[in-house]
Amino acid sequence: MYFQRVFGFLTTGIIVILSGSFSAYLQASEIADLAALRVQAQQRVEQSYSSDWMAHQSSSLSRWLIGAPTLEVSALQSNLATGTDELEVRLGVQLQRPDNLDLFDQMEQTNQAIMVARQRQQALLISGLVRQRAWDAAMARQQVNALSDKQVWLSRLGTQLTERFNAGELSRLAYLQWQQQQLDVQQALVNAKAELAGAMRAYTELTGAYTLPANMTETVPDSLDAALNSHPELKLLSLQKQYAAAAYQYGRQSQSNWDVALVARRLQSVMGDENQVGIAVGIPLALEMPANPQDLQAWQQTDLALSQSLMNLRITLQQQVSTNLASLTSLEEQIAIGEQQVAIGEQIVEQLAQLKQSSELEQSNWLQSLLEQRDRTYQLDQLKLSQQQRVAQINQLAGQVL
């Protein structure tokens, strides 16, 4: 899946710099939002994956020149006593055809756009990593908070149940059920804390932050089609396709460039010495050379591969966005149903509490209803958090950089 592939990128080579205690994981971060966190993470990544492409930009001279200048030296000696000896030095260059300069400029502009698109792509990839690790930690933190809260609630409930049990007002079955539930929560809390510690460790390795941002809420773009059209990876593939076509055409036209040489010649004879200085210009008569079959085939294969990648990526993104939108709609419906369940559950608990619980079964049902109502509340909170996480996944698929 594309979303999983994005999250798997750049996970190697990032060094652990910061470490924190478990208590710090449950605090709010000083970093205001995910965008600031992405900038911080990108700075850390770029320290290990720096690029010096700006240092290799072409100069204005290369706009005219093709290749390096050539130096030719020739010495010709006559076999006649009255003959002329000749020494010639020629400094030659190949110049772009005047009508080829526009194509060169187009390639240069496309190349600059590709570099910018790569930077944008890297920002999107890091955004995906930040989203994944931040939400993994947030979901784990939510689970720890819910279990910790439930543990406190069970402890308080246990005080009342113990008093009733000692007074003979509570059955042993209900009392054992409470003890069993308390142990289940303790065990689940141990596992949840371990998962949170691992999630926070991965989060800290990437961002250098100990805690999560105070605000992690995102909104889906108004037009997902427009967002996909400007997706960094689609943009990069499109630019690469344009550059390949321009490079092929440029290569064909470069076969008929102008040859210009500065010539210095010295003639020596019995009549005296003569120095000559001049210029030589060679202009091909054909404006465009026939296409080289190998070059044509290479360009066609490259163009076909890029077109196929562009089409496949667009289809994949559209499908995954549609799937996540359907999942988001489902979560919204589940939240609405969950809110109704919580409200009805509160009424059920109140009604059961008012009944005279004379049998073990009635007391067991009352305790079970209390526990189920508590779990419904936690599940509702988890659904709301999952809804926000799904929005983040949709934005990542739509190419939205934090």
Number of C-alpha atoms within 10 A of each C-alpha: 8 13 17 11 10 18 19 14 13 15 14 7 9 16 14 14 11 12 14 14 9 14 7 14 21 18 14 14 16 12 16 14 17 21 17 13 23 23 17 16 23 20 14 17 20 11 10 11 12 9 9 7 8 9 7 7 11 10 8 8 8 13 16 17 16 16 10 10 12 11 12 11 12 10 11 11 11 12 9 8 8 10 13 18 17 18 15 17 17 20 16 19 20 21 19 21 20 11 10 18 14 13 16 18 12 15 19 16 13 17 17 15 16 19 16 14 20 16 13 19 20 20 21 23 25 26 27 29 25 24 24 23 22 26 22 20 25 24 19 21 23 19 22 22 17 19 22 18 14 20 19 12 13 19 15 11 14 17 11 11 20 15 12 14 16 11 9 10 14 20 20 15 13 21 19 12 14 22 14 12 16 19 13 12 16 16 12 15 20 12 13 20 20 14 19 23 19 15 22 28 21 19 26 23 20 27 27 19 22 23 22 28 21 14 13 17 14 17 10 16 14 8 9 17 12 11 17 21 14 15 23 25 22 21 20 21 19 16 20 20 20 17 20 18 17 17 17 17 17 17 15 17 21 19 17 21 20 19 17 18 21 15 17 16 17 16 15 16 14 10 9 8 12 11 12 10 12 10 12 12 12 12 12 13 8 10 14 14 14 10 15 11 9 9 13 14 12 14 18 15 12 16 18 13 13 19 16 12 15 19 13 12 16 17 12 16 22 17 13 19 20 13 12 17 17 12 15 19 12 13 19 16 11 16 19 12 13 18 15 11 16 20 14 13 19 14 12 16 19 13 11 17 14 9 11 9 17 11 10 14 13 16 23 21 15 21 21 17 17 19 16 15 20 18 16 17 18 19 17 19 18 16 17 15 17 18 21 17 23 20 20 24 23 25 24 26 25 25 26 21 19 21
